[in-house]
Structures are given as structure tokens and as C-alpha cells.
Amino acid sequence: MTTKILISRRSIQLLRILVSGIFLVAGTNHLLNIEKTAKRIEQASFKGIAYFFGEPQWLIVLSGIAMVSAGFLFLIGYKTKWAAMVLLAVLIPITLTVQVGQITTLGPLFKNIAILGGLLFFIMNDTDNLLK
């Protein structure tokens, strides 16, 4: 049984805009600072996850393109569910590679977990039709 709840349209728009920001900034950073980002991967405890998917420099460029393009679509509310799925697919390996294993600084890990929750909200709810 599906229960309907009322949610402010503005709160959904605000959540979408705020969540998209980190992907636009991070994606741009990936594209403008490939070597610096590659060094972060190289220093990561679980860098093997990144190497499993390919050469880090290529992964950085691809993830940067994905974050900027899907982040922009997410920002403007176009194909929100699909954009959220792309962003989630990029966020999980980044989180596992860079954030997990940094036991001394759990803040970035839980930041990513919170972002994951925001993306899951848009994946699990048809907000595109809600806002029209």
C-alpha cells in the first residue's frame, strides 16, 4: 500500500538545487585538477577499487564529465531520477575509494552518505511529475 504525503514543491526544488552543487563543483574540480585528484586516489587506502575500473586519469575525466552533466540536469530538474542514478553511480565508487578507510576523518564519509540519501530520495520518488 502506498501512502501519499504532502511535501512542499519548494522544498523539493531547494533540496535538488543544494544537492546538485557539490557535483557541479567536484566535477569541475576533477576536470581542472586531474593530477591533484589522481594523487588523492593514489594515497587512498582502497585505491584498488579505482584501478579495478581503469586508469585513474581516465576515471577522473569521465567522472568529472558525468558529475557536471548529470549535476546540471539535476539542478534544472530535467530527468531528475535518471540524473540522480548517474550521480549515485559515480558517488559510490568515489566514496569507497577515497572516503572509506580514512578512519581518522569520518566527516567526508558521512557527508557522502548524506548526499547518497538525498539522491535516493529523488530516485525513489517521481518528483519530475510533482513539479509540473
C-alpha positions as CSV (number, residue, x, y, z in Angstrom):
1,M,0.0,0.0,0.0
2,T,1.3,3.4,-1.0
3,T,0.7,6.2,1.4
4,K,0.6,9.7,0.0
5,I,2.2,12.5,2.0
6,L,2.3,16.2,1.2
7,I,5.7,17.8,0.5
8,S,6.3,21.4,-0.4
9,R,7.2,21.8,-4.0
10,R,9.7,24.5,-3.0
11,S,11.4,22.1,-0.5
12,I,11.9,19.6,-3.3
13,Q,13.4,22.3,-5.6
14,L,15.6,23.5,-2.8
15,L,16.9,20.0,-2.0
16,R,17.6,19.4,-5.7
17,I,19.5,22.7,-6.1
18,L,21.6,22.2,-2.9
19,V,22.5,18.6,-3.6
20,S,23.5,19.4,-7.2
21,G,26.0,22.0,-6.1
22,I,28.5,19.5,-4.8
23,F,28.5,17.6,-8.0
24,L,29.0,20.7,-10.2
25,V,31.9,21.9,-8.0
26,A,33.5,18.4,-7.6
27,G,33.1,17.6,-11.3
28,T,34.6,20.9,-12.4
29,N,37.4,20.3,-9.9
30,H,38.0,16.8,-11.4
31,L,38.3,18.3,-14.9
32,L,40.6,21.2,-13.9
33,N,42.8,19.3,-11.4
34,I,43.3,15.8,-12.9
35,E,46.8,15.3,-11.4
36,K,45.9,16.5,-8.0
37,T,42.8,14.2,-7.9
38,A,44.9,11.3,-9.2
39,K,47.3,11.9,-6.2
40,R,44.3,11.6,-3.8
41,I,43.4,8.3,-5.4
42,E,47.0,7.1,-5.2
43,Q,47.0,8.0,-1.4
44,A,43.7,6.3,-0.7
45,S,43.5,3.2,1.4
46,F,41.3,1.5,-1.1
47,K,42.8,2.7,-4.4
48,G,42.5,-0.8,-5.8
49,I,38.8,-0.1,-6.3
50,A,39.6,2.7,-8.7
51,Y,42.2,0.7,-10.5
52,F,39.7,-2.1,-10.9
53,F,37.6,0.2,-13.1
54,G,40.6,1.6,-15.1
55,E,43.3,4.1,-15.3
56,P,42.7,6.8,-12.6
57,Q,43.2,9.8,-15.0
58,W,40.6,8.5,-17.4
59,L,38.2,7.8,-14.5
60,I,38.7,11.3,-13.2
61,V,37.9,12.8,-16.6
62,L,34.8,10.5,-17.1
63,S,33.6,11.1,-13.5
64,G,34.1,14.9,-14.0
65,I,32.0,14.9,-17.2
66,A,29.3,12.7,-15.6
67,M,29.1,14.9,-12.5
68,V,29.0,18.2,-14.4
69,S,26.4,17.0,-17.0
70,A,24.2,15.0,-14.6
71,G,24.7,17.6,-11.9
72,F,23.4,20.3,-14.3
73,L,20.4,18.2,-15.3
74,F,19.7,17.5,-11.7
75,L,20.0,21.2,-10.9
76,I,17.4,22.3,-13.5
77,G,15.1,19.3,-12.7
78,Y,15.3,17.6,-16.1
79,K,15.1,13.8,-15.9
80,T,15.9,14.1,-12.2
81,K,15.5,10.4,-11.4
82,W,18.0,9.5,-14.2
83,A,20.4,12.2,-13.3
84,A,20.3,11.1,-9.6
85,M,21.0,7.5,-10.7
86,V,24.1,8.6,-12.7
87,L,25.3,10.7,-9.8
88,L,24.8,7.8,-7.4
89,A,26.7,5.5,-9.8
90,V,29.6,8.0,-9.6
91,L,29.4,8.7,-5.9
92,I,29.6,5.1,-4.7
93,P,33.0,4.2,-6.2
94,I,34.4,7.6,-5.2
95,T,33.2,7.1,-1.7
96,L,34.5,3.5,-1.5
97,T,37.9,4.5,-3.0
98,V,38.6,7.8,-1.2
99,Q,36.4,8.1,1.9
100,V,36.3,4.6,3.3
101,G,39.5,3.8,5.1
102,Q,40.0,7.3,6.5
103,I,39.0,6.3,10.0
104,T,40.5,9.5,11.4
105,T,38.3,11.7,9.4
106,L,34.8,10.3,9.2
107,G,33.2,13.6,8.3
108,P,33.7,13.3,4.5
109,L,32.4,9.7,4.5
110,F,29.2,10.7,6.3
111,K,28.8,13.7,4.0
112,N,28.8,11.3,1.1
113,I,26.3,9.1,2.9
114,A,24.0,12.1,3.4
115,I,24.3,13.0,-0.3
116,L,23.5,9.4,-1.1
117,G,20.3,9.8,0.9
118,G,19.4,12.9,-1.0
119,L,19.9,11.2,-4.3
120,L,17.9,8.1,-3.2
121,F,15.0,10.5,-2.3
122,F,14.9,11.6,-6.0
123,I,15.4,8.0,-7.3
124,M,12.6,6.6,-5.1
125,N,10.1,9.5,-5.7
126,D,8.7,10.8,-9.0
127,T,9.5,14.4,-8.4
128,D,9.6,15.4,-12.0
129,N,5.8,15.0,-12.3
130,L,5.3,16.6,-8.9
131,L,6.8,19.9,-10.0
132,K,4.8,20.3,-13.3
